[in-house]
């Protein structure tokens, strides 16, 4: 009986977090749009490919050569279906603020699945095979991402061709999309596995490893999600 009560309490506690749904705000949408676009561009940033553009026709003029990593083609390919990548995210309801959106299985869902595997009946109001489908929140973020990208496409292009010395999230989100009062999520960075109170649990390690973790915690990019 005691084991049943403990399991029931665990399920109820997890379901309370799971039911705490809220749609992503503009800051969160812009933040993860730039995270994904920045990552897509970084993957091709070291390419040494050279493109030939223009037509020769009968003029005898040679086609113009441009570097791929500074070309419009690279930007177009990076933007293509960029908002679809948002669907790879899950809601980690146990984390605060914008940190609730991350790739990988959330602590909440992992706990629920473990209970199911142990034979505990867990009812989320949907079939088990749909548990890994994009949530309402994530699907909404994808739609907002598409709208935002369409509205600020020229700003993204301006950044790409003239302002890559600045981080994209600063140039697009803080300077063009968000008002000063809407920028709170931009200061939120991932520093470890957080609980409801935002406590951080650090693992033991060498001083070098701890310094590396501190440095990594200053950034919130796609590689951390």
C-alpha positions in Angstrom: 0.0 0.0 0.0 2.8 2.4 0.9 4.5 1.8 -2.5 1.2 2.5 -4.3 0.7 5.8 -2.4 4.3 6.9 -3.3 3.8 6.0 -7.0 0.4 7.8 -7.0 1.9 10.9 -5.4 4.7 10.9 -8.1 2.2 10.7 -10.9 0.0 13.4 -9.5 3.0 15.7 -9.0 4.3 15.1 -12.6 0.8 15.6 -14.1 0.5 18.9 -12.3 3.6 20.1 -14.1 2.5 18.6 -17.4 -0.8 20.3 -17.3 0.8 23.7 -16.7 0.6 24.7 -20.4 1.1 28.2 -21.7 1.7 29.4 -25.2 5.2 30.8 -26.0 5.6 34.6 -25.9 7.2 36.7 -28.6 10.6 36.8 -26.8 10.8 33.0 -26.7 9.8 32.6 -30.3 12.4 35.1 -31.5 15.1 33.5 -29.2 14.7 30.0 -30.6 14.2 31.2 -34.2 17.7 32.8 -34.0 19.1 29.8 -32.1 18.1 27.5 -35.0 19.1 29.9 -37.8 22.5 30.7 -36.2 23.2 27.0 -35.9 22.2 26.3 -39.5 24.5 29.0 -40.7 27.4 27.9 -38.5 27.3 24.5 -40.1 28.1 26.0 -43.5 30.2 28.9 -42.4 33.6 27.3 -43.2 32.7 26.1 -46.6 35.3 27.0 -49.3 32.9 26.4 -52.2 32.8 29.0 -54.9 29.6 29.7 -56.9 29.4 31.0 -60.4 26.5 33.3 -61.1 25.2 35.2 -64.1 24.8 34.1 -67.7 27.4 34.2 -70.4 24.9 34.5 -73.4 26.6 35.9 -76.5 28.5 38.7 -74.7 31.6 36.7 -74.0 31.6 37.9 -70.4 32.6 35.4 -67.8 30.2 34.3 -65.1 30.9 36.1 -61.8 32.3 34.0 -59.0 31.4 34.5 -55.3 32.2 32.6 -52.2 29.4 30.3 -50.9 29.8 31.4 -47.3 28.9 35.0 -48.1 26.3 34.2 -50.8 22.6 34.7 -50.7 22.3 31.0 -51.6 23.7 30.0 -48.2 21.2 32.2 -46.4 18.3 31.0 -48.4 19.2 27.4 -47.7 19.6 28.1 -44.0 16.2 29.8 -43.8 14.4 27.1 -45.8 12.2 25.1 -43.3 14.0 26.6 -40.4 10.8 26.9 -38.4 10.2 23.1 -38.9 13.1 22.5 -36.6 11.2 24.0 -33.8 9.1 20.9 -33.8 12.2 19.0 -32.5 11.7 20.8 -29.2 9.8 19.5 -26.2 8.3 21.3 -23.2 10.4 20.7 -20.1 7.8 21.9 -17.7 10.0 21.5 -14.6 12.3 24.3 -15.9 11.6 28.0 -15.5 10.9 30.6 -18.3 12.2 30.0 -21.8 14.4 27.1 -20.5 11.3 25.0 -20.6 11.8 24.7 -24.4 14.6 22.3 -25.2 15.4 19.3 -27.4 15.4 15.8 -25.8 13.0 14.1 -23.5 11.9 16.2 -20.5 12.3 15.0 -16.9 8.5 15.0 -16.6 7.9 12.8 -19.6 10.8 10.5 -18.7 9.3 9.9 -15.3 5.9 9.2 -16.8 7.4 6.7 -19.3 9.3 4.9 -16.6 6.1 4.5 -14.6 4.4 3.1 -17.6 7.2 0.6 -18.1 6.9 -0.5 -14.5 3.2 -1.3 -15.1 1.7 1.9 -13.6 -1.4 3.1 -15.4 -0.9 6.8 -16.4 -3.7 8.7 -18.2 -2.7 11.8 -20.1 -5.9 11.9 -22.1 -4.1 10.7 -25.2 -2.8 7.3 -26.5 0.8 6.4 -25.4 2.0 6.5 -29.0 1.1 10.2 -29.3 3.1 11.2 -26.2 6.2 12.2 -28.4 4.2 14.3 -30.9 4.8 18.1 -30.8 2.9 19.7 -28.0 0.4 22.5 -28.4 3.0 25.0 -27.1 5.7 23.8 -29.6 3.3 23.7 -32.5 2.2 27.3 -31.7 5.9 28.4 -31.5 6.4 26.9 -35.0 3.5 28.9 -36.4 4.7 32.1 -34.6 8.2 31.5 -36.0 6.9 31.4 -39.6 5.0 34.6 -39.1 7.9 36.4 -37.5 10.4 35.2 -40.2 8.1 36.4 -42.9 7.7 39.8 -41.2 11.4 40.4 -40.5 13.0 38.7 -43.5 14.6 41.9 -44.6 16.1 42.5 -41.2 17.6 39.0 -41.3 19.1 39.7 -44.7 20.5 43.0 -43.5 22.2 41.2 -40.6 23.5 38.5 -42.8 25.1 40.9 -45.4 26.2 43.7 -43.1 26.1 43.0 -39.4 27.4 39.5 -38.7 29.8 41.0 -36.2 26.8 41.0 -33.9 24.9 38.0 -32.6 21.8 37.4 -34.5 19.6 37.3 -31.4 20.8 40.7 -30.4 20.4 42.3 -33.8 17.0 40.8 -34.7 15.3 40.3 -31.3 16.6 43.0 -29.1 17.0 45.7 -31.8 14.0 45.1 -34.1 11.4 42.6 -32.8 11.1 43.2 -29.1 10.4 46.2 -26.9 12.6 46.8 -23.9 9.9 45.3 -21.6 9.7 42.1 -23.7 13.3 41.0 -23.6 13.4 39.1 -20.3 13.9 35.7 -21.8 17.1 36.9 -23.6 18.9 36.9 -20.3 18.0 33.3 -19.4 20.8 30.8 -20.0 21.0 27.1 -19.3 23.3 26.3 -16.4 22.4 22.7 -15.6 19.5 20.5 -14.7 17.1 22.8 -12.8 14.2 21.9 -10.5 11.1 23.9 -9.9 12.9 26.4 -7.7 15.7 26.9 -10.2 18.3 25.2 -8.1 21.4 24.0 -10.0 23.0 20.6 -9.3 26.6 20.6 -10.1 28.6 17.4 -10.8 32.0 16.8 -9.2 34.9 17.3 -11.5 38.3 19.0 -11.9 38.8 22.7 -11.7 39.3 22.7 -15.5 36.0 20.9 -16.0 34.1 23.3 -13.7 35.6 26.3 -15.6 34.6 24.8 -18.9 31.0 24.3 -17.6 30.9 27.9 -16.3 32.0 29.2 -19.7 29.4 27.0 -21.5 26.7 28.2 -19.2 27.2 31.7 -20.5 25.8 30.7 -23.9 22.3 29.4 -24.8 22.7 28.0 -28.3 21.3 25.0 -30.2 24.2 22.8 -29.1 22.9 22.9 -25.6 19.3 21.9 -26.3 
